[in-house]
Amino acid sequence: MVKAFSITDIGKERELNQDFAYVSEDRIGNLPNVFIVADGMGGHNAGDYASHLAVDTIIKEIKNSFEQSPVKILQNAISTANDELIKMASDNIKLNGMGTTLVACCVIGRFLQVANVGDSRLYLINQNEIKQITRDHSLVEEMVRMGGIDRETAKNHLDKNVITRAVGAEDKVDIDFFQVELQNGDTILMCSDGLTNMVEDREIQNIVTKDGDIEEKAKNLIDAANAHGGKDNIAVIIIEPLGGN
């Protein structure tokens, strides 16, 4: 039985919480479970609206999909959400420029299917390692990949929050997909950059692998992000995919 817990927090410097976390341990449409983190962007209220609208649209599309392939189900749902955000932004000047990052996954037996747009992340964590499964769609990550800067310099780069892909940003959304085989003892962490910009991977691993339930661990991650400055909203989902460790 897959177990999950989600939490978001406004952080210490923002006036609005534009992060949204969605958890369903139960079947939706042809997917056995669905987990999503969305980090909205845009003017006053637009980012909050974008993250909620994207997730609501995706869940509705998954429910109504006749597809069997998890990749096709997620691809169609995210693409429809992209269309919906663009339409709403064109209809309402206050929503102009809105968009959202999105990381979604489902656990299918011993396999994890992941979809990603933007710089919200999914990690696999166990006692031995913390492994980022998704790739950030950000200007700084592109620079790292091209060899322009090293990983250490990237952490404090002035442009580290400039993302190169988002749901609602372009007419056609470019989605990355990953499939991973899960091992006993693996914990899945999904989060917005409000966590990863504040807390080092090693500290995240230590918190997630300590004794305690997933609710306690998720709250400890929020506390750590705020203790390090809490400069952004924070969204966290922790999943025990194989029924606990």
C-alpha positions in Angstrom: 0.0 0.0 0.0 1.4 3.4 -1.1 1.5 5.9 1.8 1.9 9.7 1.2 1.7 13.0 3.0 1.7 16.5 1.6 2.2 19.9 3.1 2.8 23.5 1.8 4.0 26.6 3.7 4.1 30.2 2.7 7.7 30.7 4.0 9.0 33.7 5.8 9.1 36.4 3.1 6.2 35.9 0.7 2.7 37.3 1.1 0.9 34.6 -0.9 1.3 30.9 -1.1 1.5 30.0 -4.8 2.6 26.4 -4.3 0.1 23.5 -4.5 0.5 19.9 -3.6 -2.0 17.1 -4.6 -2.1 13.6 -3.2 -4.3 10.7 -4.1 -3.2 7.3 -2.8 -6.3 5.8 -4.6 -7.0 5.1 -8.2 -7.9 8.0 -10.5 -9.1 6.9 -13.9 -6.5 4.4 -15.2 -3.7 5.5 -12.8 -3.4 3.6 -9.5 -2.4 6.8 -7.7 -1.4 10.4 -8.5 0.9 12.9 -6.8 1.6 16.4 -8.0 3.6 19.5 -6.9 3.0 22.8 -8.7 4.8 26.1 -8.1 2.8 28.9 -9.6 4.2 32.2 -11.0 2.6 35.4 -12.1 1.3 38.7 -10.7 -0.9 39.1 -7.6 -3.0 35.9 -7.2 -2.1 34.7 -10.8 0.5 32.2 -9.6 -1.8 30.7 -7.0 -4.6 30.5 -9.6 -2.2 28.9 -12.2 -1.0 26.1 -9.9 -4.5 25.2 -8.7 -6.0 25.4 -12.2 -3.3 23.3 -13.7 -3.7 20.5 -11.1 -7.5 20.6 -11.2 -7.4 20.3 -15.0 -4.9 17.4 -14.9 -6.9 15.4 -12.4 -10.1 15.9 -14.4 -8.3 14.8 -17.6 -6.8 11.7 -15.9 -10.3 10.8 -14.6 -11.7 11.0 -18.2 -8.9 9.4 -20.1 -9.3 6.1 -21.9 -5.6 5.8 -22.5 -3.8 2.8 -20.8 -0.2 4.2 -21.0 0.7 6.3 -17.9 3.0 8.5 -20.1 0.1 9.2 -22.6 -2.3 9.8 -19.8 0.0 12.3 -18.1 1.1 13.9 -21.4 -2.4 14.5 -22.5 -3.5 15.9 -19.1 -0.5 18.3 -18.8 -0.9 19.4 -22.4 -4.6 20.2 -21.7 -3.7 22.1 -18.6 -1.2 24.1 -20.6 -4.0 25.0 -23.1 -6.3 25.9 -20.3 -3.8 28.3 -18.6 -3.1 30.0 -21.9 -6.8 30.4 -22.6 -7.5 31.8 -19.2 -4.6 34.2 -19.4 -5.8 35.5 -22.7 -9.3 36.0 -21.4 -8.2 37.9 -18.2 -5.5 40.6 -18.3 -4.9 40.1 -14.6 -3.8 36.5 -15.3 -1.5 37.5 -18.2 2.0 35.9 -17.9 0.9 33.3 -15.4 2.3 29.8 -15.4 3.4 27.0 -13.1 6.1 24.4 -12.7 4.8 20.9 -12.4 6.2 17.5 -11.2 3.8 14.6 -11.2 4.2 10.9 -10.6 2.4 7.6 -10.0 3.6 4.4 -8.5 2.8 1.3 -10.5 3.9 -1.8 -8.7 7.6 -1.5 -8.4 7.9 1.2 -11.0 7.7 5.0 -10.7 6.4 7.0 -13.6 7.4 10.7 -13.5 6.5 13.8 -15.6 8.3 17.1 -15.1 8.1 20.7 -16.4 10.1 23.4 -14.7 12.3 23.2 -11.6 10.2 21.5 -9.0 11.9 18.2 -8.3 11.4 14.5 -7.5 14.1 12.7 -5.6 14.6 9.0 -4.6 16.1 8.8 -1.2 17.4 5.9 0.9 20.0 5.3 3.5 22.8 5.2 0.9 22.0 8.1 -1.4 19.7 11.0 -2.4 19.2 10.9 -6.2 17.4 13.7 -8.2 15.3 11.9 -10.8 14.0 15.0 -12.6 16.2 17.6 -14.4 15.6 21.3 -13.7 14.4 23.3 -16.7 16.3 26.4 -15.6 18.8 28.8 -17.1 21.5 27.8 -14.6 20.9 24.1 -15.1 21.4 24.6 -18.8 24.6 26.5 -18.1 25.8 23.5 -15.9 24.9 21.0 -18.6 26.8 23.1 -21.3 29.8 23.2 -19.0 29.6 27.0 -18.5 29.6 26.8 -14.7 30.1 24.1 -12.1 27.4 22.7 -9.8 28.8 24.6 -6.8 28.7 28.0 -8.5 25.1 27.2 -9.7 23.8 27.0 -6.2 24.3 30.7 -5.6 23.9 32.0 -9.1 21.9 35.2 -9.5 19.8 33.6 -12.3 19.1 30.3 -10.5 15.3 31.0 -10.3 15.0 31.7 -14.1 13.1 28.7 -15.5 13.2 27.8 -19.2 10.0 25.7 -19.2 6.6 26.1 -17.5 3.0 25.0 -18.0 1.2 28.0 -19.5 4.3 29.7 -20.9 4.2 28.4 -24.5 1.6 27.2 -26.9 3.1 23.7 -26.7 4.4 22.4 -23.5 7.6 20.3 -23.5 7.4 17.6 -20.8 10.2 15.3 -19.6 9.3 11.7 -18.6 11.3 9.3 -16.4 10.6 5.7 -15.3 12.5 4.3 -12.4 12.5 0.9 -10.8 11.9 1.2 -7.0 14.0 -0.6 -4.4 13.1 -1.7 -0.9 13.8 1.2 1.4 13.3 3.9 -1.2 11.4 7.1 -0.2 10.0 9.5 -2.9 10.3 13.2 -2.2 8.6 15.8 -4.4 9.1 19.4 -3.7 9.2 23.0 -5.0 12.4 25.0 -5.2 11.4 26.7 -1.9 12.9 23.6 -0.3 15.8 22.9 -2.5 17.1 26.5 -2.7 17.1 26.6 1.1 18.3 23.1 2.2 21.2 21.1 0.9 20.6 17.7 -0.5 22.6 16.0 2.3 20.4 17.6 5.0 17.3 16.6 3.1 18.5 13.0 3.0 19.3 13.1 6.7 15.8 14.3 7.6 14.0 11.9 5.3 16.0 8.8 6.4 15.7 9.5 10.2 13.2 7.4 12.2 9.7 8.8 12.3 6.6 8.9 10.2 6.3 10.7 6.9 4.2 13.5 8.3 6.8 14.3 10.9 9.6 14.2 8.2 7.6 16.5 5.8 7.1 19.0 8.6 10.8 18.8 9.5 11.7 19.7 5.9 9.4 22.7 6.0 11.0 23.8 9.3 14.5 23.4 7.9 13.7 25.5 4.8 12.3 28.3 7.1 15.3 28.0 9.5 17.6 28.6 6.5 15.7 31.8 5.5 12.3 30.6 4.1 12.7 33.0 1.1 9.9 31.3 -1.0 6.8 29.1 -0.6 7.6 25.5 0.2 5.8 22.4 -1.1 6.6 18.9 0.0 5.2 15.4 -0.7 6.8 12.4 0.9 5.8 9.0 -0.5 6.6 5.5 0.8 5.9 3.6 -2.4 6.3 0.1 -1.2 4.2 0.4 1.9 6.7 1.8 4.4 10.4 1.2 5.1 
